[in-house]
Amino acid sequence: MHHHHDAPAVVRALSPDEPVILNRPHAAARAARFFVERFPGKTLYAVKANPSPQLLKVLWDEGVTHFDVASIAEVRLVRAALPEAVLCFMHPVKTARAIREAYFEHGVRTFSLDTHEELAKIVAATDNAADLRLCVRLRVSSEYAELSLASKFGCDLAEAGELLQASRQVADWLGVCFHVGSQAMSPFAYVQALDRVRAAIAQASVVIDMVDVGGGFPSVYPGMEPPPLEDYFAIIHRHFDALPIAYNAELWCEPGRALCAEYNSLIVKVEKRRGNELYINDGAYGALYDAAHVGWRFPVRSLNGDRQGEAMEFAFYGPTCDDADFMEGPFDLPADIAAGDYVEIGMLGAYGAAMRTAFNGFGSGEAVEVSDEPMACLYDGSRRREALDNVVSLR
Ligand SMILES: *Cc1c(COP(=O)(O)O)cnc(C)c1O
């Protein structure tokens, strides 16, 4: 992989006609170190956020040893990249064949479930294994998150007691997990969810060996400035400690976005301008899925140093032939930006670089490594003061 200092250097060297993904391994390493050192438990990386093997190795090198995988393809991918990693199959709906291959060929022991049917399937597919580590997924509210994960998975509190009891009968080790939704903008999301965990455990009266608070840890985007992660960790720790669980019970988390958002940015070329709309060469079927489909805003900057115009709000059209390939933004760029210019779009490491397709013949383009700072950062110490204000207001 080629190395350059930053996006302007890439443009000078390549004048790329295709979009270019920029990798920042130092930023992912910093995020991993932060979780490994400060989260008061074990950190699993949720692979779906960005399954790049290079990224997996960066995280492993910084001490992330456990990986949350959701499909047999992810199991194989992580196993190939990291032979010694601990893989946890955390999709509550799996095929029997996927469970069997994961257990017998890839050493997977940890599986999540949210129904009695899935429990029976796991037991049968592993030939009644005696060393299963099972996590019962609870449905919790997504009200503090920008992207909901509340309606699809998780058993209701009313059923949780029985499912925990049935799982305890066959599990060597039993956990409870949940997901508060992605980009949770307040640590209070986890307080609500852990209260529900407490209620489920009280109903079941079984020994719980692990509580997994899932993902949802935020990153920084225009218009979305979360409190510092230390606040999330402190509140989670406090509420975990108060649960009626085994004295040696473990606390886990499964961040996807927070570990990889800063890992990638993207260089795009402006192919055409129509008023305040820029036609660029990546879009809804590329790395900008969230910008198109949920109106997510990403930071942008002009890579043409001679553009001196005042900032103006633009919308983007992507390269495919349909109207859905549209990103409303607004994206602030110099008013004199023109066709032929290059733009860097930041914070695309999570659910950005991973979403690219080859639809309509677009989606190729290379990746290069850069060493400058990401366009926003949760880990550079700049968010400490706000931290104190938020902690005070939450108590
Ligand atoms: C997607 C997902 C994650 C990661 O979520 P983020 O919001 O990216 O942190 C973690 N756990 C499970 C089960 C998921 O489906």
The ligand as a Gaussian input file, in Angstrom:
#p B3LYP/6-31G(d) Opt

LIG

0 1
 C      -23.632000      -3.395000      14.885000
 C      -23.389000      -4.068000      16.185000
 C      -22.405000      -3.595000      17.058000
 C      -21.605000      -2.334000      16.807000
 O      -22.413000      -1.212000      16.945000
 P      -21.781000       0.284000      16.893000
 O      -22.966000       1.158000      17.036000
 O      -21.093000       0.413000      15.597000
 O      -20.844000       0.400000      18.045000
 C      -22.188000      -4.290000      18.234000
 N      -22.907000      -5.395000      18.537000
 C      -23.860000      -5.885000      17.717000
 C      -24.596000      -7.115000      18.120000
 C      -24.144000      -5.234000      16.519000
 O      -25.102000      -5.708000      15.713000

